[in-house]
Amino acid sequence: MKTHLTRPRKGGAAKRRRQNDQKKRLITLGIDEEKVQKMNPREVLTMLKYPAKIKKD
């Protein structure tokens, strides 16, 4: 077989679902919903890495 096999990319719908789930987790941890909606996905991920360090406003 001469063709290269590549792994399939993650889909856009699955990515959106993961990001929405992560935002919901931050909201349940006590962060303001409006503040979470303004955050970019990378900020959400870094906050979820250490949930014990999240200071409730």
Phi, psi and omega in degrees: 000122185263352181277148178274136177263129178239152177288144178290146178286156175288143183280159180292322181294320179294323179295315179298321180296316178298316182294321178294322177297320180294320178295320178297323178296319179295320180296320179290337177283350173112009178273144182300136185296321180295323179293321180293321182295333180277346182282150175274164185302326181293320178295320179299315180297318182293327177290325181285344179295323182233076183295337180289338182272357181287123178266128181281130182281000000 
